[in-house]
């Protein structure tokens, strides 16, 4: 995946909007509302500020739902376990949110580059 050069697409409006839409959709399926203003310049921070506490709450309250969400998003299990071992508390949830956003971004980038689909 390193050949994709995702950094080149960090400000690609289509990829950013599709990433936000996918995050909104995935969290909505478990009853969590995530919003996005549509501003690509603030998208990452905006999503991170919502995804972090949402993940913390789900992790603490319902492990089955939490695991199902990570499976749906396709978070790498080894990366998750490494985070779980390496970080505690708020730092763990923040790093996990970064991992979730990055995974959703890569899925949307792959979709754009290899299938031509838009979300």
Secondary structure, 3 states (H helix, E strand, C coil): CHHHCHHHHCCCHHHHHHHHHHHHHHHHCCCCCCCCCCCCCCHHHHHHHHHHHHHHHHHHHCHHHHHHHHHHHCCCHHHHHHHHHHCCHHHHHHHHHHHHHHHHHHHHHHHHHHHCCCC
